[in-house]
Amino acid sequence: MAEFLGKGFKFPIRLNGSGSLSYVEGEQSIAQSIWIVISTPLRSRIMEPEFGCNIHDYLFAPNNPNTVAAIVQGVQRALVRFEPRIDVLDVQAASHPDAPNALMVNVDYRVRANNAMHNLVYPFYLNEGAT
């Protein structure tokens, strides 16, 4: 099963105790892939300008329902396109109660290989972490 789910570098890339690169595999690989897709701004990779998610276009946008809806749609579109090992079940975003400039993007997904359900929460700061 782990072969199908994949194996890749652990991010951030670093050496382990034996001096070789650290790797992740299986469902942990999928979670890291989701994080990478969401955290990569569109047009930031020269050879793959369409890879990533457009939520970074909403930096400094007002925290209102239009912004939240656009972020939810952008995350869902990016994951459907760039992470074929999952089915995106739901994407929601809500303000963090202690930080009005932070949106907590909640991604519910199912791993296609084994139907395991998972959840990932990605914090997105509309004002670069300002309080």
Secondary structure as GFF3:
##gff-version 3
##sequence-region A 1 131
A	DSSP	alpha_helix	2	5	.	.	.	ID=ss1
A	DSSP	beta_strand	7	9	.	.	.	ID=ss2
A	DSSP	beta_strand	23	25	.	.	.	ID=ss3
A	DSSP	alpha_helix	27	39	.	.	.	ID=ss4
A	DSSP	three_ten_helix	54	58	.	.	.	ID=ss5
A	DSSP	alpha_helix	65	82	.	.	.	ID=ss6
A	DSSP	beta_strand	86	96	.	.	.	ID=ss7
A	DSSP	beta_strand	99	111	.	.	.	ID=ss8
A	DSSP	beta_strand	117	125	.	.	.	ID=ss9
###
